[in-house]
Amino acid sequence: MAGSCFTPDGAWMLMYGQKIDREAVVQSCEAQRIRREAKILDAQAVIDDPNASKTDKMRAEADIIEADAHFYTWSTNMEAAQMELATIKSIMEELEPHRKYAHLPLLEANEAAQRDEWLGEFKNRVENFLFSTGTIPEDHLRAMRNHPDFQTELLPHIQGVMNKLAGAKNAIECLTNHSEYFLEDKRNV
């Protein structure tokens, strides 16, 4: 998912949202663990009670069997959520030194990054539209023209892509020859 972003800040923000979600899942799993243990303890107390009816003891045994039956699934889900959380935190740590807006509070940084993210998104759309259909749909062009960097960044990019396509013997060359306009290298974030 982070690879679909165009800036380190955008990727970091996306991962931050995932981090919050996975932390909630881990906490929810922990609550489920406590409930399971309490259910087993309550059931065992009924089984150990000499005054409990046979049917109460049977229901208590069934509760324990049921709790044990779901333990593997719970355990696997908890392990997966913890692994995902660790991966997310690792990605965020990798991105942190490359963030342009790390000095801003979270919400301000998210808003500030949108200009750069949308610039990347629009450049990507320019390439895909011109390569696949030869034109940019009117509604997309209108949105692009509203971007504050249209004149300085997007318009030169549109011209560059059009020139690259016009100069190519075969349009597919633009994708296979590592064209600066058609292939992103996100390895050096």
C-alpha positions in Angstrom: 0.0 0.0 0.0 2.8 2.4 0.9 4.2 1.8 -2.6 1.0 3.3 -4.2 1.9 6.7 -2.6 4.0 9.3 -4.4 5.8 10.8 -1.4 7.4 9.5 1.8 4.9 11.7 3.7 2.0 10.2 1.9 3.2 6.7 2.5 4.0 7.4 6.2 0.5 8.8 6.7 -1.1 5.7 5.1 1.0 3.5 7.3 0.0 5.5 10.3 -3.6 4.8 9.6 -2.8 1.1 9.3 -0.9 1.2 12.5 -3.8 2.6 14.4 -6.0 -0.1 13.0 -3.6 -3.0 13.8 -3.1 -1.6 17.3 -6.8 -1.7 17.8 -6.9 -5.3 16.5 -4.1 -6.4 18.9 -6.0 -4.8 21.8 -9.2 -6.4 20.8 -7.5 -9.8 20.6 -6.1 -9.2 24.1 -9.6 -8.5 25.4 -10.9 -11.7 23.7 -8.1 -13.6 25.4 -9.1 -12.3 28.8 -12.8 -13.1 28.1 -11.9 -16.6 27.0 -9.8 -17.3 30.2 -12.7 -15.9 32.3 -15.2 -18.1 30.5 -13.0 -21.2 31.1 -12.5 -20.3 34.8 -16.3 -19.8 35.3 -17.0 -23.1 33.5 -14.4 -24.9 35.6 -15.9 -23.5 38.8 -19.3 -25.0 37.7 -17.7 -28.4 36.9 -15.9 -28.4 40.3 -19.1 -27.4 42.2 -20.5 -30.5 43.8 -23.9 -28.8 44.0 -24.1 -27.9 40.3 -26.7 -29.8 38.2 -25.6 -32.3 35.6 -26.9 -30.1 32.8 -25.0 -27.0 34.2 -21.8 -29.1 34.3 -22.5 -30.3 30.7 -23.0 -26.7 29.5 -19.7 -25.7 31.4 -17.9 -28.5 29.6 -19.3 -27.4 26.3 -18.1 -23.8 27.1 -14.6 -25.0 27.6 -14.6 -27.1 24.4 -16.0 -24.2 22.5 -13.3 -21.8 23.9 -10.6 -24.3 23.1 -11.9 -24.9 19.6 -11.5 -21.2 18.7 -8.1 -20.8 20.3 -6.1 -21.7 17.3 -7.9 -19.1 15.1 -7.6 -16.5 17.8 -3.9 -17.2 18.3 -3.2 -17.1 14.5 -5.1 -13.8 14.2 -3.2 -12.3 17.1 0.2 -13.4 15.7 -0.7 -12.0 12.3 -1.8 -8.7 13.7 1.4 -8.4 15.8 3.5 -9.2 12.7 1.6 -6.7 10.6 2.1 -4.1 13.3 5.8 -4.8 13.4 6.1 -4.5 9.6 4.1 -1.2 9.6 6.3 0.3 12.3 9.4 -0.8 10.4 8.1 0.9 7.2 7.3 4.0 9.1 10.8 4.1 10.6 12.3 3.7 7.1 10.2 6.5 5.8 10.7 8.9 8.7 14.1 10.4 7.7 12.7 11.1 4.2 9.6 13.0 5.3 9.3 16.6 4.1 6.7 17.5 6.7 7.8 15.5 9.8 8.4 18.7 11.7 4.7 19.5 11.6 2.0 18.1 13.9 0.3 15.0 12.5 -2.8 16.6 10.9 -0.9 19.6 9.5 1.7 17.3 8.0 -1.0 15.2 6.4 -2.6 18.2 4.9 0.7 19.7 3.7 1.6 16.4 2.0 -1.5 16.4 -0.1 -0.1 18.9 -2.6 2.8 16.7 -3.4 0.7 13.5 -3.3 -1.8 15.0 -5.8 1.0 16.2 -8.0 2.4 12.7 -8.1 -1.1 11.2 -8.7 -1.8 13.7 -11.5 1.6 12.9 -13.2 0.7 9.2 -13.0 -2.7 9.8 -14.6 -1.1 11.9 -17.3 1.2 9.1 -18.3 -1.5 6.4 -18.1 -4.1 8.4 -20.0 -1.8 9.5 -22.7 -0.2 6.1 -23.1 -3.5 4.2 -23.1 -5.9 6.5 -24.8 -3.8 9.4 -26.2 -5.8 12.0 -24.4 -6.6 13.2 -20.9 -10.3 13.2 -20.1 -11.8 16.6 -19.6 -12.8 16.2 -16.0 -9.3 15.0 -15.1 -7.7 17.8 -17.0 -9.9 20.3 -15.2 -8.8 18.8 -11.8 -5.2 19.0 -12.9 -5.5 22.6 -13.9 -6.8 23.4 -10.4 -3.6 22.1 -8.8 -1.3 25.0 -7.7 1.7 23.4 -9.6 -0.1 23.0 -12.9 1.9 25.6 -14.8 5.3 24.8 -13.3 5.1 21.0 -12.9 2.1 19.4 -14.6 2.1 21.2 -17.9 5.8 20.5 -18.5 5.2 16.9 -17.6 2.3 16.6 -20.0 4.4 18.1 -22.7 7.3 15.8 -21.9 5.1 12.7 -22.0 3.5 13.8 -25.3 7.0 14.4 -26.8 8.2 11.0 -25.5 5.3 9.3 -27.1 5.6 11.2 -30.3 9.3 10.3 -30.6 8.9 6.6 -29.9 8.9 4.2 -32.8 6.6 2.0 -30.7 4.7 3.4 -27.7 5.5 0.3 -25.8 9.2 1.5 -25.8 8.1 4.1 -23.3 7.3 1.4 -20.8 10.2 -1.0 -21.5 13.1 1.4 -21.9 12.9 2.8 -18.4 11.6 6.1 -19.7 11.8 8.9 -17.1 8.1 9.6 -17.8 6.7 6.1 -17.6 8.5 4.2 -14.9 8.8 5.2 -11.3 11.8 4.2 -9.2 10.6 4.3 -5.6 13.6 2.5 -4.3 15.4 5.7 -3.3 12.5 7.2 -1.4 
